[in-house]
Amino acid sequence: AYVSACCPLPVSSQTIKLWSAANGACVRTYSRHTESVACVAWLPCGRGFVSASADRSVMLWGVGGEVLHTWHGARVTDLAVSADGVRLVAASESGVRVGSIEGSFEGSSEAGGAAGGIAGGRHGGMPGGGGRLSLAIPGEPTIGEVDGITALCLSCDASHCLVSVPSGCIHLWHLDSRAQLHEYRGHRSQRL
């Protein structure tokens, strides 16, 4: 078992650290982002995670340090991965983007290369069978927020999302219908 962390602003680090949960030793440092890393979310299989940075990139990592896929576009402030490892939800200043990460960690290499089965967006063998890697980070968000987003939290079944906005509210969204179901007032933290 591992523990990972990044240093979001104001500390500002371009690295992600991975520690052994058993003995607390730093096992690996990941350093492919070119600006401050904002957030990290583990995949439920435990063999990888996604990270987002102020450099407007979201990276899918294998625990061994390989970047399996990179998306570019929006400046993502928070990430969540569904319990089945299929749905990736990314919060940005302009809204929530929903995509899928299906595939595998077997024989993979960095996106864009022909080796390892990732070329063309394919990635084979992760839970859910060989699927597609897709996240509509560039362009319009799936769910728009006027006030910006500071944090998000995904429901266990990945059908709903709580979104924290700077005005002191939390919005409950149904992701598939893109409907805001409720607004909760009086929240004083930017995190959920």
Protein Blocks (a to p, Z undefined) as FASTA:
>chain_A
ZZddddddfkopabdcdddfklopafbdcdfbfbdcfbdcddfklpaccdddfkopacdd
dfkopafbdcehiacfbdcddfkomaccdddfkbccddddeddfehpacehiaghhlggh
iaehiahiaadddddfgccdfbdcfkbpfbdcddfklpaccdddfkopacdddfklopaf
bdcehiabfbZZ
